[in-house]
Amino acid sequence: MRYYRYAAVFVLALTALLFSGITYVTTPAQTAAPRTISEASVVKVTEKDGHGSGVNIGNGYVITAGHVADGNAKAKLKTSDGREMDADVLWVNKEYDIALLRAVGLPTVGSSLDCRTAKAGEEIQAAGNPMDLEFVSSFGRIAGDVRELGPWRQVLITDITIVMGQSGGPVFEADGRVVGITVGVASATLPGGIIGATPSLTGFGMVVPSSTVCMLMGRA
């Protein structure tokens, strides 16, 4: 019995010693991350020839594709909660296919731009307004590194399904920050001689990386 009493006292003493020496350290998971808005920052951009998509980056500024805003001094925006407002087209860069708009009435805080170039294999989410659908997302990965392709000076290849109306929409990384802007999709020309055949869109979308957007905005 004396042995068991000694053993119990030893265990209690050891426990007290261990817990009295514990130091609590803040881990990265406990550190506050940069605030992100994600899907709520997506807008629909309507102009005289159709519509596209865009993303509110805060303080009334909206990024969209250059070809969505090109030739227009103004555009109309619609937010995911149904509000509509006019926006001024501040500038359009045709070489990189990026435009900057500004509107009064948008939430002051928007999604954050991650001024980097995403790498092949990264998981992403592309949000926008494809065809007659509003405020939907598709999911996939970066499928190829940045390159000059077609009319675009710098784009990333993705394996996300992109169709008309999504141009200008944001591409989000896992933490909700914007790593790119959708600008186009690959098209496949079908072999001749097929009755009724028409060119078809593929499942590869083109995205201008946020590093390029930040450079155009003087943030790099």
Secondary structure, 3 states (H helix, E strand, C coil): CHHHHHHHHHHHHHHHHHHHCCCCCCCHHHCCCCCCCHHHHEEEEEECCEEEEEEEEECCEEEEEHHHHCCCCEEEEEECCCCEEEEEEEEEECCCCEEEEEECCCCCCCCCECCCCCCCCCEEEEEECCCCCCCEEEEEEEEEEEEEECCEEEEEEECCCCCCCCCCCEEECCCCCEEEEEEEEEEECCCCCCCCCCCEEEEEEEEEEHHHHHHHCCCC
